[in-house]
Amino acid sequence: MSVYITDEHFRQVWFLYKEGEERKRLLRLQDDLFFSIFIASFDDSEEIYPAIEDRHVDILKEPYTWLEKPRIRFSLHGIDLGKGKIINNTSFYEYDNPLMAFFNAEIFLPEITDSIGYLRDISLDELITYAKYRWCKDMDLLYIHAQEAIDIENRIIEATDIIEGRREEPENEYQVFINKLRLMPYQLYLQTEHWKHFREEAIKFYQSKCQLCGNIERQSYNLHLHHNNYSNRGRETFNDVILLCASCHRSYHKK
């Protein structure tokens, strides 16, 4: 009888930053956001690295930063592959007390980029499902959501082929426009006429009222339209955003 690894075995999921501007920024924020950021050293060097739980990715400076060559740590329970450290491909498992397991597994996905996320709507939950599948595959384990993960993998491969010019994507004019919005840097996206128009309509929909404190701002520049998610970037609905005053927006990012 086959034994499958389930999501119950993966008690915690953390995104680890060993390099880049986001790492520097998270290290600067650690004193203010200690509840969101875990700081530790994972090897023999004296370097320290910040890590955030998947539920706190909204504190990242840029959307989809979690999709740029992600390095994901798991806290595994109920899995014992033997003492010592196992390294296969871009995954590792390190023996720990099964009752105190914490950060005892990692998968590095250097082939994943934010462009792939934009092009194929890879969500945070889908990336985590794929990461769990890849880790299990490297460790010769069976993951219960393997078929779902394989579907995600096929979308990633297809997006990679399109980005690297090995395949052309059949598109209509609307899809070309949407993909352009998704692939451009986020700060440029906020300057597009598409976003400006959507922002104006959202302010009308919410009647210029902050959705947290209830204050009505007469000047639109005092209102911030915050993304609840980025999966519909370029074709947002009002369910994808929340209207906040400047003060509440700052507090919202510290939650």
PyMOL commands that set and color helices and strands:
alter all, ss='L'
color gray80, all
select helices_A, chain A and resi 7-9+21-29+54-59+65-67+114-120+124-138+146-163+173-183+186-189+193-205+220-222+238-240+246-253
alter helices_A, ss='H'
color red, helices_A
select strands_A, chain A and resi 4-5+10-16+37-40+49-53+71-76+85-88+91-94+105-108+142-143+223-227+241-245
alter strands_A, ss='S'
color yellow, strands_A
deselect
rebuild
show_as cartoon
